[in-house]
Amino acid sequence: MSTPDTANTAPLAAGASSSPLRIILVEDDDGDALLVQELLAITGAWVDIVRAETLAGALGAVLENVDCVLLDLDLPDAQGLTALHRLKQASPDVAVLVLTGLDDELRGTEAVGAGAQDYLVKGQVDGSGLLRAVRYAVERRRADEARQQLEVARVQADENARLERGLLPAPLVTDPQLLLSALYRPGRRRALLGGDFYDAVQDSSGAVHAVIGDVSGHGPDEAALGVCLRIAWRTLVLGGRDPADLLETLQVVHDYERHSPWVFTTLCMATVAPDRSKLSVRLAGHPAPLLVCEDGVRSLDGTPADPPLGVVEDSTWRVREHPLPERWSLLLYTDGLIEGRTGVGPERLGDEGLSAMVRGALETGAEDPAALAAALVEGAEELNGGPLLDDVAAFVVQRR
């Protein structure tokens, strides 16, 4: 590959680009190559042309820094569409204009169908036409890239919506005395949902079961595992599985469905008795829920903690029983809510800080579940100085 002797160094025209059009001319015929260079030179446009006499020479160039390739279809080392296919395989995003002979327009049309932006017939184009074709090819390629990016964004938005429906369902609770509300925010507003999930189901006996979980990591794989676990949990509860055996079954599902043996999931499961007088809590490495009643705010501590799902084979999870007053609110949350900073230093919000925040929210009138969940998440973000690093889910169950 060689740099042409007649590089176009004409002065910039008014309104011209601040950088040259970077073109690789792949042409083995010296006369045709000189004609192309001269046609572009007389336009006065700022063009940087590098000539390659073979396809191999063109492929050796840094195609990522090239705006357009002018490609002859009759080269010593590549004939016909083979040259175009090999060039597009090496650099799919580069704009390509195909150069054809007078009697070969059919191949030019076929080349456009194979990925070229356009084709030019040698001897039938002047300088302004050639420059215009190059610029159109570059703009069409950019438009194609923009459409592809929009399509990727649309597909990603559809994927987010499907994951959100799976992770963040409508609870199946019919008791009119119970109010439920949840709030989920992905850490630092990342595009994809993370692995936090929650759900609530009322079974045939009238007992209400609530769950909240957090799959380690972020991204579609973790979100998919969270969806799988939530659906499995709901199915097991509706199927009448004893809560004492439910986590054991969930661990089997977890270990089969996770994409890596290093993935684990923390989980909190709470069951409110049919007469609403008692609460049973099981913790799999997850923060203990907070119980809010007239006596104040207290953590239903699960120390010592039982292991998360996916960590210890044949693990067991203890049940902790708590009496319930006539009126109460239960806050289940993921650790993203308490791991945010409380200022410029390293101190984190923690369990005690969250309890204090709950008391403050109640004093300001945030008593209904939706207002309480929103106040807690927004308060944690304010203390953190911006969006929280980790995903956050807050789920409130309240008996009026």
ABEGO torsion letter per residue (X at the ends): XBBBABBBABBBBBGBBABBBBBBBBBABAAAAAAAAAAAAAAGBBBBBBBBABAAAAAABBAAABABBBBBABBAABBEAAAAAAAAAABAABBBBBBBBAAAAAAAAAAAAAGBABBBBBGABBAAAAAAAAAAAAAAAAAAAAAAAAAAAAAAAAAAAAAAAAABBBBBBABAABBBBBBBBBBGGBABBBABBBBBBBBAAGBBBBBBBBBBEBEAAAAAAAAAAAAAAAAAAAAGBBAAAAAAAAAAAAAAABABAABBBBBBBBBBBAAGABBBBBBBGBBBBBBBBAAEBBBBBAOBBBBBBGABBGBBBBBBBBBBBABBBBBBBBAAAAABBAEABABBAEAAAAAAAAAAAAAAGBABAAAAAAAAAAAAAAAAGEBBABBBBBBBBBBX
